[in-house]
């Protein structure tokens, strides 16, 4: 003799009540499933894309984010580049959508701990400074670059990632002295996965960072 697994109290309920309970339980399962599938990735710090213009992207992390946490975010950008360059899953729109080689052939990501600097007008102003000789604008450029906490750049098959005070690096003054306050995480061809925690290659030696 078969035994029903449906409780007797449920079998005695009115059909309309059963339908209502079914809808309620189904909705709860859908909501829980959606929350599970869209849960934040806790292996990297929370971040948001404040603005994007061309190949440049300004990313904001909370003010209390440590250098170590920003480092994990930079390495995540590297990992995405090595796994097919699907930066869309990192909330970044295509940067080279008309390039037949791919939608993310070139990208420069600036990581800030102050969302003021990630506003669209701030990024646009910074990107427009190459043609400006106004002292006020040059001062703005220095302030913008001094506020950058992390940096990732992808140019074709070459990439670079750094954390720290990297304003001199952004100005093209990458010297031996910059290692004291701007730590190089990786720099080289994309296929090498240089410095990636998931690769057997040796990471560059760490350098002390000046406090922010």
Order of alpha helices (4+ residues) and beta strands (2+ residues): alpha-alpha-beta-beta-alpha-beta-alpha-alpha-beta-beta-alpha-beta
